[in-house]
Amino acid sequence: MPAASATAEETARLFHALSDATRLGILERLRDGERCVCDLMDSLDAAQSRLSFHLKVLKEAGLVSDRRDGRWVYYTLSQGALAEAGEYVAELKSAARASTRSRSGHCC
């Protein structure tokens, strides 16, 4: 069951965004703070169009936010979605522990 604050669709969108190596690379580079798109392009050796697609997916999932400064766009991690992902995984972990303890060895 998804965290109380999110619908199943929102949780699926969040984990879909986390399921790609390029998007994980973007998030990794944002760990140290805000980064300009041009810096992300250089560090990931990615074309602007490809990077824009992945940033759009991350933004729609709520994992990153952006701000414009002149002609440059800067991205940063959004704490809310990251906390939500952690809560969801913690709930699954807790449920798995509980079901392991309560298993009787019979199906029905």
C-alpha positions as CSV (number, residue, x, y, z in Angstrom):
1,M,0.0,0.0,0.0
2,P,1.4,3.4,-1.0
3,A,2.2,6.0,1.7
4,A,-0.9,7.7,2.8
5,S,0.0,11.0,1.2
6,A,0.3,9.5,-2.3
7,T,-1.9,7.6,-4.7
8,A,-0.8,4.4,-6.3
9,E,-0.4,6.3,-9.6
10,E,1.9,8.9,-8.0
11,T,4.0,6.2,-6.3
12,A,4.3,4.3,-9.6
13,R,5.4,7.6,-11.4
14,L,8.0,8.1,-8.7
15,F,9.5,4.7,-8.9
16,H,9.3,4.7,-12.7
17,A,11.4,7.9,-12.6
18,L,13.9,6.1,-10.4
19,S,14.1,3.1,-12.8
20,D,16.5,4.6,-15.3
21,A,20.3,4.8,-15.1
22,T,20.5,8.3,-16.7
23,R,17.9,9.7,-14.3
24,L,19.8,8.1,-11.3
25,G,22.9,9.8,-12.7
26,I,21.2,13.1,-12.7
27,L,20.0,12.7,-9.1
28,E,23.5,11.6,-8.0
29,R,24.9,14.8,-9.5
30,L,22.3,16.9,-7.6
31,R,23.2,15.4,-4.3
32,D,25.7,18.2,-3.7
33,G,23.2,20.9,-4.5
34,E,21.8,22.9,-7.4
35,R,23.2,22.3,-10.9
36,C,22.8,24.1,-14.2
37,V,21.6,22.1,-17.2
38,C,24.9,22.8,-19.0
39,D,26.8,21.3,-16.1
40,L,24.6,18.2,-16.2
41,M,25.1,17.9,-19.9
42,D,28.9,18.0,-19.5
43,S,29.1,15.6,-16.6
44,L,26.7,13.1,-18.1
45,D,28.0,13.5,-21.7
46,A,24.4,13.8,-22.8
47,A,22.7,15.7,-25.5
48,Q,20.4,18.5,-24.4
49,S,17.3,16.9,-25.9
50,R,18.0,13.6,-24.1
51,L,18.7,15.3,-20.8
52,S,15.5,17.5,-21.2
53,F,13.4,14.4,-21.5
54,H,14.9,12.8,-18.4
55,L,14.6,16.0,-16.4
56,K,11.0,16.3,-17.4
57,V,10.3,12.8,-16.1
58,L,12.1,13.6,-12.8
59,K,10.2,16.9,-12.5
60,E,6.8,15.3,-13.1
61,A,7.6,12.7,-10.5
62,G,8.4,15.5,-8.0
63,L,12.0,14.4,-7.6
64,V,13.5,17.6,-8.9
65,S,12.5,21.3,-9.1
66,D,13.9,24.0,-11.3
67,R,14.4,27.7,-11.5
68,R,15.3,29.9,-14.4
69,D,18.0,32.5,-14.1
70,G,18.3,34.4,-17.4
71,R,18.8,31.8,-20.2
72,W,19.9,29.1,-17.8
73,V,17.8,26.6,-15.9
74,Y,19.0,25.2,-12.6
75,Y,17.8,22.0,-11.0
76,T,17.8,20.8,-7.4
77,L,16.5,17.7,-5.5
78,S,13.0,18.0,-4.0
79,Q,12.9,16.6,-0.5
80,G,9.2,15.8,-0.5
81,A,9.3,13.0,-3.2
82,L,12.5,11.6,-1.8
83,A,10.9,11.3,1.7
84,E,7.8,9.8,0.1
85,A,9.9,7.1,-1.6
86,G,11.6,6.4,1.7
87,E,8.3,6.1,3.5
88,Y,6.9,3.7,0.9
89,V,10.0,1.4,1.1
90,A,9.9,1.5,4.9
91,E,6.2,0.5,4.9
92,L,7.0,-2.4,2.6
93,K,9.9,-3.5,4.8
94,S,7.7,-3.3,7.9
95,A,5.0,-5.3,6.2
96,A,7.4,-7.9,5.0
97,R,8.8,-8.4,8.5
98,A,5.3,-8.7,9.9
99,S,4.2,-11.2,7.3
100,T,7.3,-13.3,7.9
101,R,6.6,-13.5,11.6
102,S,2.9,-14.3,11.2
103,R,3.2,-17.0,8.5
104,S,1.6,-20.2,9.7
105,G,2.9,-22.3,6.8
106,H,-0.6,-22.9,5.4
107,C,-2.1,-21.1,2.4
108,C,-5.8,-20.7,3.1
